Each structure stands twice: as structure tokens, then as C-alpha cells.
Amino acid sequence: MTHHAVRGAISLYQGETLTLEQAAAYAGLAPEAFAGHCRRRGITLRDDLGTRGKPAVASD
């Protein structure tokens, strides 16, 4: 895990490009650890349960 990877993953998560699980993997963290990084930064976690199995980015 690098701080750069965590910042990038948080940015992609906030932009709704990645789910929490995908962002955690991008950052090299367990989902629980990534969620902790988000909470410490005041980021509200969204409910990604409805998006599991669907593409992270919708096509035009």
C-alpha cells in the first residue's frame, strides 16, 4: 500500500468509478481497512450492494 494508491482509490470511489471492494483492491487493502481510511477523511460510505456483479462504469 502506498499513500498515492490510497488517495487514487479514494478519488475513484468518491467519483463512483469503483465500488468499495474494487477501490480497496486498487489500494492494496482489505475492504474494512479501506473503509477506515475513508471514514477518517470524513467520506460517507455508500451502499454498493446493489451494484455487485455490474460494471463499475456505465457505457454511453
C-alpha positions in Angstrom: 0.0 0.0 0.0 1.2 3.4 -0.9 -0.4 6.7 0.1 -0.6 7.6 -3.6 -2.6 4.4 -4.3 -5.0 5.1 -1.3 -5.6 8.7 -2.5 -6.2 7.5 -6.0 -8.6 4.8 -4.8 -10.5 7.2 -2.6 -10.8 9.6 -5.6 -12.2 6.8 -7.8 -14.5 5.7 -5.0 -15.9 9.2 -4.5 -16.4 9.6 -8.2 -18.4 6.3 -8.2 -16.0 4.8 -10.7 -15.1 2.0 -8.3 -17.1 0.1 -5.6 -15.7 0.0 -2.1 -14.3 -3.5 -2.8 -12.8 -2.5 -6.1 -11.2 0.6 -4.6 -9.8 -1.4 -1.7 -8.2 -3.8 -4.1 -6.8 -0.9 -6.1 -5.2 0.5 -2.9 -3.9 -3.0 -1.9 -6.1 -3.0 1.2 -8.8 -5.2 2.7 -12.3 -3.5 2.3 -12.5 -2.9 6.0 -9.2 -1.1 6.1 -10.1 1.0 3.1 -13.4 1.9 4.7 -11.5 3.1 7.7 -9.3 5.4 5.6 -12.5 6.8 4.1 -14.1 7.4 7.4 -11.1 9.1 8.8 -11.3 11.5 5.9 -15.0 12.2 6.5 -16.1 10.3 3.4 -19.6 8.8 3.7 -19.6 5.2 2.6 -22.3 4.3 0.1 -24.2 1.0 -0.1 -22.6 -0.8 -3.0 -24.7 -4.0 -2.5 -26.9 -3.1 -5.5 -24.0 -2.8 -7.8 -22.3 -6.1 -7.2 -21.7 -8.0 -10.4 -22.4 -4.9 -12.6 -19.8 -2.9 -14.4 -18.3 -0.1 -12.3 -18.6 2.3 -15.2 -21.7 2.6 -17.3 -21.3 2.8 -21.1 -22.8 5.6 -23.1 
